[in-house]
Amino acid sequence: MNPTLTTLMAHRSIRQFTNQPLTAAEVDALVTAAQHAPTSTFSQQYSIISVTDPAKLAVLSDITGHHWLERAGHYFIMVADQYRNQQLTPTTTTTTANLHSLDKLLAGIFDATIATEAIVTAGESMGLGSTIMGSILNDAQRVVDLLDLPPLTFPILGLAIGHPAEQPEQKPRLPQPLMHFTNGYQRLTADDPSLAAYDRLITDYYHARGSHQRDETFTHHIISELSRDPHQRASILTTLKHQGFLDD
């Protein structure tokens, strides 16, 4: 073990923060850490928006349904961004087709997501805690309008980060034999003993944790997640096309 591995393996999501805001130096350090994360073809196809306006934070809390984000030390929106690179290139049939393509959309998503994890890890090394929030996609168009995002950009993730006011128990992860394979995919069967053992471990975790105790297994959790209304975020594709992606 070394300090980096210790930080990574101690991760847990933080949703309760002290009232201490991040300093400008802390925000700058986090953004700098994000900038040094890997980026597809060195195209740096993402941008970061710090949301500090209380009125805009209130809108984001309404979109996500998580009002605690307003009390975080800082809030970032991670944006897939081909708009900036569009401004740097001459307009031709080829460049236009590339910028609007699924390939470049995915590249922007990859870049923004990797940068997000860099901020999380850097923050934890600084004694901060955070929660990554995909729930901004509950109403992606409203986020686009709120932040005045130009064409060829799309909000990917929110990130609430700050000084932790809690230290929740760490959720046990899947056993590695269920998610790490060699030379090919190992198909899962419902009676796999590793899965049964993990279900018991998750049940014990929920029974023992300090708050929101309940009966739960990983299997039941996945069933519940996949039983949600599939149309809840049906507007994502519409917003993506409105922003100029997948335009072919």
Protein Blocks (a to p, Z undefined) as FASTA:
>chain_A
ZZklmmmmmgccdfbdcfbdcdfklmmmmmmmmmmpccehhlopacddddfbfklmmmmm
mmnopaklmmpmbdcdddddfklmmmmpccdfklmmmmmpmklmmmmmmmmmmmmmmmmm
mmmmnopacdddfklmmmmmlmmmmnopaehiacfbdcdddddfbdcdddddddfklmpc
ehiacdddfklmklmmmmmmmmmmmmmmmbhpacddfklmmmmmmmpcfklmmmmmmmmm
mnopaiZZ
